[in-house]
Amino acid sequence: MTYGVRLCYFCDAIGEGADINGRVWRWEFSKQFGPVFIDKKNGDPLDVQPAEKSPAWPVFEHWLAEYKPPSQQHLHVTSEET
């Protein structure tokens, strides 16, 4: 499993994992919109997203259960007068 943060308009993180058949799935995740499964080669959304009973969903659900968003405590804004 991989975790990462990606700069895009709607995603909070990217993730990936292998299903029981060994296929690797990759997705962009948004807390607001949920996952969008993407092509591993170019990062484009898959033309057809996994069906409800796809083996991709248990992989995503396992990732989501362990997902920890980047800590907000290390972000701070300072203002300096010049």
C-alpha positions as CSV (number, residue, x, y, z in Angstrom):
1,M,0.0,0.0,0.0
2,T,1.2,3.5,-0.8
3,Y,0.1,6.8,0.6
4,G,0.8,10.2,-0.9
5,V,-0.5,13.6,-1.3
6,R,-1.1,15.0,-4.7
7,L,-1.8,18.5,-5.7
8,C,-5.1,18.6,-7.7
9,Y,-8.3,20.5,-7.4
10,F,-10.3,17.9,-5.6
11,C,-8.1,15.0,-4.3
12,D,-6.7,14.8,-0.8
13,A,-4.5,11.8,-1.4
14,I,-3.6,9.0,-3.8
15,G,-3.5,5.3,-2.9
16,E,-3.0,1.9,-4.4
17,G,-3.1,-1.7,-3.5
18,A,-3.4,-5.2,-5.0
19,D,-6.6,-7.2,-4.9
20,I,-6.9,-11.0,-4.2
21,N,-6.1,-11.7,-7.9
22,G,-2.9,-9.6,-7.8
23,R,-4.2,-6.7,-9.9
24,V,-2.9,-3.4,-8.7
25,W,-5.5,-0.6,-8.4
26,R,-4.7,3.1,-8.0
27,W,-7.0,5.9,-7.0
28,E,-7.2,9.5,-6.1
29,F,-9.2,10.1,-3.0
30,S,-11.3,13.1,-1.9
31,K,-13.0,13.4,1.4
32,Q,-15.8,15.2,-0.3
33,F,-16.2,13.2,-3.5
34,G,-14.7,9.7,-2.6
35,P,-12.3,7.8,-4.8
36,V,-11.7,8.0,-8.6
37,F,-9.8,5.0,-9.9
38,I,-7.0,6.0,-12.2
39,D,-4.8,4.5,-14.8
40,K,-1.4,3.5,-13.3
41,K,0.5,4.6,-16.4
42,N,-0.8,8.1,-17.0
43,G,-2.9,9.0,-14.0
44,D,-6.1,9.6,-16.0
45,P,-9.4,8.4,-14.6
46,L,-10.4,4.9,-15.8
47,D,-13.0,5.0,-18.5
48,V,-15.1,2.5,-16.5
49,Q,-14.9,2.7,-12.8
50,P,-15.0,-0.6,-10.8
51,A,-18.4,-2.1,-10.4
52,E,-20.0,-2.5,-6.9
53,K,-18.8,-6.1,-6.6
54,S,-15.3,-5.5,-8.0
55,P,-12.3,-6.8,-6.0
56,A,-11.1,-3.2,-6.1
57,W,-13.4,-2.1,-3.4
58,P,-12.1,-4.3,-0.5
59,V,-8.6,-3.0,-1.4
60,F,-9.8,0.6,-1.3
61,E,-11.8,0.1,1.9
62,H,-8.7,-1.4,3.7
63,W,-6.7,1.6,2.5
64,L,-9.4,4.0,3.7
65,A,-9.5,2.4,7.2
66,E,-5.8,3.0,7.6
67,Y,-5.6,6.4,5.9
68,K,-4.4,9.2,8.0
69,P,-4.7,12.7,6.4
70,P,-1.6,14.9,6.5
71,S,-1.3,16.5,9.9
72,Q,-2.6,20.0,10.1
73,Q,-0.7,20.8,13.3
74,H,2.5,21.4,11.3
75,L,1.0,24.0,9.1
76,H,1.0,27.5,10.3
77,V,0.8,30.9,8.7
78,T,3.0,33.8,9.8
79,S,2.8,37.4,8.8
80,E,5.8,39.6,8.8
81,E,5.6,43.3,8.4
82,T,8.2,44.7,6.0
